[in-house]
């Protein structure tokens, strides 16, 4: 029993899944069933990918916040003395 057939039997639409229209051949029914199962497989795979993508986006947002905090603190006066004063200090000893 395929996944779709077992799912239909649980939800109460098993009669529809087991008795398709008389206009359809068994081959057409099987092809439609495989198509539906493959679409379900793709949907689940895409949902899993979007879940991982969401986690990565949250991490990138956190990194972006941290970097913006660093850039905001870069506008503050430097903690080291200006280079011109240091160079004049070293030139004094030469």
C-alpha positions as CSV (number, residue, x, y, z in Angstrom):
1,X,0.0,0.0,0.0
2,X,1.4,3.4,-1.0
3,X,1.7,6.4,1.3
4,X,-1.2,8.1,-0.4
5,X,-3.5,5.1,-0.1
6,X,-2.8,4.6,3.6
7,X,-3.3,8.4,4.2
8,X,-6.7,8.3,2.3
9,X,-7.8,5.3,4.4
10,X,-7.1,7.1,7.6
11,X,-8.9,10.3,6.6
12,X,-12.0,8.5,5.4
13,X,-11.7,9.0,1.7
14,X,-10.5,5.4,1.1
15,X,-13.5,4.7,-1.1
16,X,-12.4,7.4,-3.6
17,X,-8.8,6.2,-3.6
18,X,-9.8,2.6,-4.2
19,X,-12.5,3.2,-6.8
20,X,-11.4,5.7,-9.3
21,X,-13.5,6.8,-12.3
22,X,-14.3,4.1,-14.8
23,X,-12.9,6.4,-17.5
24,X,-9.4,6.0,-16.2
25,X,-7.2,2.9,-16.7
26,X,-5.2,1.4,-13.9
27,X,-2.1,2.7,-15.5
28,X,-3.4,6.3,-15.5
29,X,-4.5,6.0,-11.9
30,X,-1.1,4.6,-10.9
31,X,0.7,7.5,-12.7
32,X,-1.5,10.1,-11.0
33,X,-0.8,8.5,-7.7
34,X,2.9,8.5,-8.3
35,X,2.7,12.1,-9.3
36,X,0.8,13.0,-6.1
37,X,3.3,11.2,-3.9
38,X,6.3,12.8,-5.7
39,X,4.7,16.3,-5.2
40,X,4.2,15.5,-1.5
41,X,7.9,14.4,-1.3
42,X,9.0,17.6,-2.9
43,X,6.9,19.7,-0.6
44,X,8.4,18.0,2.5
45,X,11.9,18.5,1.2
46,X,11.3,22.2,0.4
47,X,9.8,22.7,3.9
48,X,12.9,21.1,5.5
49,X,15.1,23.4,3.3
50,X,13.1,26.5,4.3
51,X,13.5,25.5,8.0
52,X,17.3,25.3,7.6
53,X,17.2,28.6,5.6
54,X,15.3,30.3,8.4
55,X,17.8,29.2,10.9
56,X,20.6,30.5,8.8
57,X,18.8,33.8,8.3
58,X,18.4,34.2,12.0
59,X,22.2,33.6,12.5
60,X,22.9,36.1,9.7
61,X,20.7,38.7,11.4
62,X,22.5,38.2,14.7
63,X,25.8,38.6,12.9
64,X,24.5,41.8,11.2
65,X,23.5,43.2,14.5
66,X,26.9,42.5,16.0
67,X,28.7,44.1,13.1
68,X,26.4,47.2,13.2
69,X,27.2,47.5,16.9
70,X,30.9,47.4,16.1
71,X,30.5,50.0,13.4
72,X,28.6,52.2,15.8
73,X,31.5,52.0,18.3
74,X,34.0,52.8,15.5
75,X,32.6,56.3,15.5
76,X,33.8,56.8,19.0
77,X,37.3,58.3,19.6
78,X,40.1,55.7,19.1
79,X,41.6,54.0,22.1
80,X,45.1,54.3,20.7
81,X,46.9,57.6,20.3
82,X,47.1,59.2,16.9
83,X,49.9,58.0,14.7
84,X,51.4,61.5,14.2
85,X,52.1,61.8,17.9
86,X,53.6,58.4,18.1
87,X,55.9,59.0,15.1
88,X,57.2,62.3,16.6
89,X,57.8,60.4,19.9
90,X,59.9,57.7,18.1
91,X,61.8,60.3,16.0
92,X,62.9,62.0,19.2
93,X,65.0,58.9,20.1
94,X,66.6,58.6,16.7
